[in-house]
Amino acid sequence: MMDEKIIKQNISETLESNYMPYAMSVIVSRALPEIDGFKPSHRKLLYTMYKMSLLKSARTKSANIVGQTMKLNPHGDSAIYETMVRLTKGYAALNTPFVDSKGNFGKVYSRDMAYAASRYTEAKLSDICEELFRDIEENSVVFVDNYDGKMKEPTLLPVTFPNILVNPNQGIAVGMASNICSFNLEEVCDATIAYLKDQDIDIADYILAPDFSTGGEIFYNKEDMRHILNSGRGSFRMRGKYQYVKKENCIEITEIPYTTTVEAIIDKIEEAVKVGKIKEVSDVRDETDLSGLKLTVDLKRSADPSIVMQKLFKLTTLEDSFSCNFNVLIDGAPKVLGVKSIIEEWVRFRKDCLIRKFTFNIEKMQKRHHLLLGLKQILFDIDKAIEIIRHTEKENQVIPNLMRAFDLTELQAEFVAEIKLRHLNKQYILNTLQDVDKLEQEIARLSEIIESDKKLKKVISDELKQTKKKYSAPRRTTLIEPNKEEALPSDALIEDYNLKIFFTEHQYLKKISLASLRSSGEQKMKDNDTIIQEVETANKSELLFFTNKCNVYKIKTYEIEDCKASQFGVYLPNILDLEPDETIMYVHPTLDYTGSILFGFETGKIARVPLNVYETKTNRKKLVKAYYGKSACVGMCVIGEEAFIKCVRTDGRSAIVPTTLIEEKAKRDTPGIQAITITKKHTMASLTCLNEGTEEIEKLAASSLPAQAKL
C-alpha cells in the first residue's frame, strides 16, 4: 500500500492562485466594455465581418459569419450568433445598429419572440461601421495574435465617435458589474465638440438624459440627472407610452421601458386582475406586428383610462427604473466614470489613434519621398544609369554600382533598377518628380498636426461633425417632469367591498365581509366576552377608536385582516399600541368624516363636536386630547342627521334630549352643555343614540322627568 502524501495549503493563497486569474480574465477579457464601446466578443465579430468585405457588399448568410468569427472567438457558434443578434438592426437594441440584418432576429422588447437560426438569416455591416474601421488599415490601433497565433486582431476599434455612450452596454463580471445607458448620438457629438473647445463645460447643458431604442418616457429632474452624468452612478424612472382609443374602449401601449418586455408586463397585468387589484381590465393581448410594438388592454364600461394606467404603472414594469453604473475598462483597469470623464478618456484614445495613423502615413510618405529623391539623382544622366546596368556582368552588382555612381542608398538604387524600360523617358521621370513637393508639404502638415494638440482636436471635431451630419437621428425617449405626473390615490389599488365591524368588550375586533357573514354561523368569542358594537361599513373606510384616556387612534379598515365568524378577530391593544390601562370605548368607521360626535360626561354635560376635526392631511395614527378630559366620559355616539339621545343617571332615571338643542363646537376639548341634573349621589351613567320615531322614544318620553332635563 502506497503512502499518501497530504500537502497543507493556505486557503487564501489557494483562492488567490486559482480564482484570481479567472476573475481577472472575466473582468478584462469578457464582461466589461472598453473605451471604444465594445466587449471582445463584439469586436471580434465586427472585425471578422470587416475582413469578409461585408461593409459595402451584399449580405451573406449569418452561419457563414459565425463560422468565420470562430477563428477569432474560441466560444461556441450559439454564443457568437447571440452576440450578433444584439448588434442587428432587426433586434432593435442599439441606437446605432452595426449589423444590417435580413430575417427574423427577434426583438429586444420581447422575451418569447425567438430569433431564427443562423442558416436562415442574412447580414452585413451597417453604413455607420465606416466610422469604426476608417483608420484601421493605417496602424491606428494595436494588433495582437488571436488565440492560436495564426491571425492578427485589433485590441480596440478606432471609432470616430464616442460609441461607449451612444449604445447601451451591460455586463456582469466577478465582484463588479457595468450598466451603461444609451444617449442620443447628436447630443453626444455636440457635448464632445464642446468639450474639445472648453474642458470646463457643464455636460448637462448638452446631454439632457439617456435615449433608448425602445422609446418611452423618462421622469426628468435636471439635478438628479446631472449627478448621474457627473458620477456615473444613480438611477432614474422611465415608463411606456400609450394612447386611449375611445371608439374601442381600449388602451394601446406602443412603447415600453428598455428594461422590460411585453410578456413581463402581460404577466403582471394578469396577476393583478386575478387578485382583484385591477378590476377595470377585461382583456389584455399582444398585437405586435411588422409595424411595431402594440400591447392592447381592453377596458370595462365606465372605467377611467387614466386611473387604469396609473394602476398599470404602479403594479407592472410598464414603469421601471434604470440603475446606472458606468464601469469602463481604461488601459485594462476598470473605472467608474461620469460622462464627462468618459468623453475625456475617449478623446485621449482618439488622439492616440490619430497620432499612430499620421505617423504611419508620414513614414510611408517619407519612404516614397526617399525613393523619388533617388530617381531625381539620375534625371540628367539617364544614359549613364542604363549603361551601368547594361555593362554590369553580374546581377548582384547592379545595385552597388548604381549606389557608387549616383551616391544612392540601397533602397533608392533598388527602386531605380526596377524601373521598366518603357518608363525610362524624361517625361515619366519629370511627372513622377512632381510628387516630391506634394509629399514634402503633406509630411510637414501631418507633422504639425501630431505636434499640435489644438490641431488634433480640430481633426476630431471635424470627424464628429461629419458623423453627426450623416448618422444622427431624433431623440426616441421623451422627457417628462415628475411633478406633472398624475398622482394615483393611495387606496386606488385596494379592493373595496361591504363588510361589518364587530367590537367586543374584551377589546377584540372582527372584520367580516357581508358575503362571508351570510354563510357563517354563530359568532365565536372568548369566555365572558360580548359584542358591544356592530357597524356596517366598506373596506376603504377609516376606523376611529376613542379611548378612556382622551386619545383617538386611526387605522385604515383594509389594514386589518378579514376574518370569519368562527374566529376571535384581532386584539386591538396590540395593533394600536395602546397606553397602559387604556381601553377603547367607542369605534366609528368613516369614509368622509361627515356628521358629529356626542360625548356624555359624569357631570351631566354633553359635548357636540364635528367629526371632521379628527381628519388629518398626514397619515397620523394617534391624536391626543381628542375630547374633554376633566370629567369622566360615560358614552359616545356619532350622528349624521339630527336625532334623540338617551341620558341615563346612576339611579336609573333617564331623559330624552333632541340633538338640535346641543350646540356644535369646533373645539375638540369643549366641556359641553348641561343636559341633565345630577346630585351628589347620582351622576350621569350612560349616553346612547335613539332613532326618531322608535317605540322607545315614545315610551321614555312619557316617563321622563322634564324637571331633571336642564337644557
Buried (B, 14 or more C-beta within 10 A) or exposed (E): EEEEEEEEEEEEEEEEEEEEEEBEEBBBEBBBBBBBBBBBBBBBBBBBBBBBEBBEEEBBBBBBBBBBBBBBBEBEBEEBBEBBBBBBBBBBBBBBBBBBBBBBBBBBBBBEBEBBEBEEBBBBBBEBBBBBBBBBEBBBBEEEEBEEEEBEBBEBBBBBBBBBBBBBBEBEBBEBBBBBBBBBBBBBBBBBBBBBEEEEBEBBEBBBBBBBBBBBBBBBBEEBBBBBBBBBBBEBBBBBBBEBBEEEBBBBBBBBBBBBBBBBBBBBBEEBBEEEBBBBBBEBEBEBEEEEBBBBBBBEEEBEBEBBBBBBBBBBBBBBEBEBBBBBBBEEEBBBBBBBBBBBBBBEBBBBBBBBBBBBBBEBBEEBBBBBBBBBBBEEEBEEBEEBBEEBEEEEEBBEBBBEBBEBEEEBBBBBBEBEEEEBEEEBBEEBBEBBEEBEEBBEEBEEBBEEEEBBBEBBBEBBEBBBEEBBEEBBBBBEEEEEBEEBEEBBBBEBBEBBBBBBBBBBBBBBBEEBBEEBEEBBBEEEBEEBBEBEBEBBBBBBBBBBBBBBBBBBBBEBEBBBBEBBBBEBBEBBEBEEEBBBBBBBBBEEBEBBBBBBBBBBBBBBBBBEBBEEEEEEEBBEEBBBBEBEBBBBBBBEEEBBBBBBBBEEBBBBBEBEEBEEBEEBBBBBBBBBBBEEEBBBBEBBBBEEEEEEBEEBEEEBEEEBBEE
